[in-house]
């Protein structure tokens, strides 16, 4: 499964209301290996998800080993796009239980 994920999100920072992602720590993944670490803004993540890039939440075990947790999908609700690891009826981004950034 690791080879099918292109971007892994390991930490996330939300706004004060915990409804929208402000920024996230993300890693490019290639051939099942972690590559470049980046800090990305919400808009960048939404654009990549809309383009069809495979994104998942990840847990870094040590410097180069990681586990894939859940797939991240763009969900459109009332004209807004939210990033979520699971479907649901609530408005807002939800990447599950990731460490704070």
Secondary structure, DSSP 8 states (H G I E B T S, - for coil): -GGG-SEEEEEEEE-TTSSSEEEEEEEEEETTEEEEEEEEEHHHHHHHHHTT--EEEEEE-SSS-EEEEEEEEEEEETTEEEEESS--SS-S-B--S-EE-
